[in-house]
């Protein structure tokens, strides 16, 4: 038996399309209404782009299949953590290999 991803998407396609509809479809609960409220108040240009970018990030997190597990681990203090020094060391090790 092999594990298959719950949400099928290719590496070239984002899990959530960077569109108003894609973001709206991905948001959980009352967050969708909050998204539309901010969207309707934003002026075309950088302000609207900022709203879409911020909410796209939230939508990606809302659709993460591991979201609930990670949140629970963070709240209970059992989420594995690392230091920037460890990250830098691992990156350097990978570059050498």
Buried (B, 14 or more C-beta within 10 A) or exposed (E): EEEEEEEEEEEEEBBBBEEBEBBBEBBEEEBBEEBBEBBEEBEEEEEBEEBBEEBBEBBBBBBEEEEEEEEEEEEEEEEEEEEEEEEEEEEEEEEEE
